[in-house]
Amino acid sequence: MTLSPSKTLRVIDVPGHPRIRDQFREHLKDAKVVAFVVDCSTISRNGSVVAEHLHNVLHAITSLPPTHSIPTLLILAHKTDLLKMGASLSSASEVAITRVRSILERELEKRRASQSGGVGVESLGAEGEGTEMDGLECSGTFKFSEWEGGDVEFLSTWVKVGEGKEESGKDALDDLKDWLSQHVK
């Protein structure tokens, strides 16, 4: 991905399919940012499944040896344009981020509470075996702002089918490109 004429960024995309989603671990030790993409238009229905996958990512980040730098976790609320419903894109972005954050925090807190109660949490890749897994450490109820594993930031994105720009001339991924330019050195 080219962010500017003088800045190029290597992006590794690991799809969320259950059979290959853990391939991100192969690249984690060299990552500066882990972008976790969430479909904000379906998060209400799929919150527990998305939180399960995110829990695996959080666990992998907190399991890095102390000699490795901890990557920033960027949670992208994607498909923000589907939430417009007559509102401006900026207010749809706020709604998308709030929705994704609150649903994931609620689902991750459920997972944390079930573990602290001695009940193992099932993983998609473990063929029905319960496993104890950390990565949700924080003081009190799980909140991304209090997560002890590193920095978590939220951003909304969308991709307009067709020309790729809205009436204002803004590219659908400009916010993401700007964020990456500021945070990845």
Secondary structure as the mmCIF struct_conf table of DSSP 4:
data_model
#
loop_
_struct_conf.conf_type_id
_struct_conf.id
_struct_conf.beg_label_comp_id
_struct_conf.beg_label_asym_id
_struct_conf.beg_label_seq_id
_struct_conf.end_label_comp_id
_struct_conf.end_label_asym_id
_struct_conf.end_label_seq_id
STRN STRN1 THR A 2 SER A 4
TURN_TY1_P TURN_TY1_P1 PRO A 5 SER A 6
STRN STRN2 LYS A 7 THR A 8
TURN_TY1_P TURN_TY1_P2 PRO A 18 ILE A 20
HELX_RH_3T_P HELX_RH_3T_P1 ARG A 21 PHE A 24
HELX_RH_AL_P HELX_RH_AL_P1 ARG A 25 LEU A 28
TURN_TY1_P TURN_TY1_P3 LYS A 29 ASP A 30
BEND BEND1 LYS A 32 LYS A 32
STRN STRN3 VAL A 33 ASP A 39
TURN_TY1_P TURN_TY1_P4 CYS A 40 THR A 42
HELX_RH_AL_P HELX_RH_AL_P2 ILE A 43 THR A 62
TURN_TY1_P TURN_TY1_P5 SER A 63 SER A 63
BEND BEND2 LEU A 64 LEU A 64
TURN_TY1_P TURN_TY1_P6 PRO A 66 THR A 67
BEND BEND3 HIS A 68 HIS A 68
HELX_LH_PP_P HELX_LH_PP_P1 SER A 69 PRO A 71
STRN STRN4 THR A 72 HIS A 78
HELX_RH_3T_P HELX_RH_3T_P2 THR A 80 LEU A 83
TURN_TY1_P TURN_TY1_P7 MET A 85 GLY A 86
BEND BEND4 ALA A 87 ALA A 87
HELX_RH_AL_P HELX_RH_AL_P3 LEU A 89 SER A 116
TURN_TY1_P TURN_TY1_P8 GLY A 117 GLY A 118
HELX_LH_PP_P HELX_LH_PP_P2 VAL A 119 GLY A 120
STRN STRN5 VAL A 121 GLU A 122
HELX_RH_3T_P HELX_RH_3T_P3 LEU A 124 ALA A 126
TURN_TY1_P TURN_TY1_P9 GLU A 127 GLY A 128
STRN STRN6 GLY A 130 THR A 131
STRN STRN7 CYS A 138 CYS A 138
BEND BEND5 SER A 139 THR A 141
HELX_RH_3T_P HELX_RH_3T_P4 PHE A 144 GLU A 146
STRN STRN8 TRP A 147 TRP A 147
TURN_TY1_P TURN_TY1_P10 GLU A 148 GLY A 149
BEND BEND6 GLY A 150 GLY A 150
STRN STRN9 VAL A 152 SER A 156
BEND BEND7 VAL A 161 GLY A 164
STRN STRN10 LYS A 165 LYS A 165
TURN_TY1_P TURN_TY1_P11 GLU A 167 SER A 168
STRN STRN11 ASP A 171 ASP A 171
TURN_TY1_P TURN_TY1_P12 ALA A 172 LEU A 173
HELX_RH_AL_P HELX_RH_AL_P4 ASP A 174 HIS A 183
#
